[in-house]
Amino acid sequence: MKIAQRMSLIKPSATLAVTAKVLEMKAAGIEVVGFGAGEPDFHTWKHVQEAAHASIRRGDFYYTNVAGTPELREAIVAKLRRDNGLDYETAEVMASCGGKHTLYNIMQAVVDPGDEVLIPAPYWVSYRDMAVLAGGEPRVVMAAESAGFVLTPEQLRSGLSKKTKLVMLNSPSNPTGATYSEEQLAALAEVLKDYTGWIITDDVYEFICYGTGRPRHLLALAPELRDRTLVANSVSKTYAMTGWRIGYAAGPLEVIKAMAKLQGQSTTNPTAIAQAAAAAALSGAQDELAPMVAEFRRRRDYVCERLNAIDGISVVVPGGAFYVFPNVTGVFERTGTRDGDGLALAILENAKVGLVGGNDFGSPDHVRISYATSMEQLEKGLNAIEGWLSGL
Ligand SMILES: Cc1ncc(COP(=O)(O)O)c(C=O)c1O
């Protein structure tokens, strides 16, 4: 019996693969520093945990509306108004099992076989495979490292064709941390006004942003794009809730209905108790966010300084998310490696530090380091990498 052909078109998630390998080494008694994780090393807030306990005590043990409980959908609507200045009806938003599931549902709902999906690179590993699973053809447009990995309007325009059905935007970005300013977003919006397909804004890192003042949302800057834009977000990163698996989308009713139809034939609703927790996270006090972001910022500064001091490695200081994406071409010769994946493996074997090669992010000249781990671990891991490289 054969596995379906479409399974050969996609790869296992590179980031999850590194995390699995690090866990495997740890289980074998090998001490490894993990720089691979794409999740905050903070706890879900107490009042959010309490909302989940209350949900259990209340007996939320049953199916909910496929698109989410009224409580969660109203919390999403209120959040979009409060944080993003965007107005949606409850029927225009829905919850799914994580931001990844939200993005998957959107791609399935809007991409037809043969449609092009424009993906700025370096990109988050899953966009490409999700587009392929929908029958789409990823069209990758590379943003320049010298421009801080921010796509220019000209680059965006050059990637659009008659076949483009969907444009992916992600700021702050995984893996580069690139964070578009309002001016940069407005310039992209000008190009998008001439294009007639769908747009996704993947906002999962919106609050992990280090500039003065969070840039306004693309749709707040260009409301005329609203009828063609799907806003995708999640409680995972902002609220340290990766394991709860709640993501959400806002967009035109016809797309939300199509996504809910698909979800009704696949996962049904996300877990009722996690929905109660997510509603509490979105609508409750937000005061634990600023200290977390301040801590990430401290670590970003530390990691960038340390990396830039290593001969052969250079890093653009990113404006958001909790990743840095150093260029490692200057150490390939010394380490006998040829690309980011090869170097990541060599670092894991020799320095016992787990990080992710850039190949699956569309950029083999780089590796991705997550600094969502303690200062102590960062120091230890960077010492090990530096020590190994300087001994070669
Ligand atoms: C850019 C980006 N979008 C979406 C997600 C999905 O996150 P989740 O499914 O945990 O909500 C991630 C997770 O790493 C991400 O980095």
The ligand as a Gaussian input file, in Angstrom:
#p B3LYP/6-31G(d) Opt

LIG

0 1
 C        5.270000      33.178000      11.856000
 C        4.449000      32.192000      12.598000
 N        3.141000      32.111000      12.313000
 C        2.343000      31.245000      12.950000
 C        2.834000      30.414000      13.925000
 C        1.867000      29.463000      14.563000
 O        1.876000      29.435000      15.944000
 P        0.749000      28.667000      16.726000
 O        0.246000      27.570000      15.857000
 O        1.403000      28.152000      17.966000
 O       -0.316000      29.656000      17.024000
 C        4.192000      30.441000      14.244000
 C        4.772000      29.527000      15.228000
 O        5.941000      29.313000      15.351000
 C        5.014000      31.366000      13.580000
 O        6.313000      31.482000      13.867000

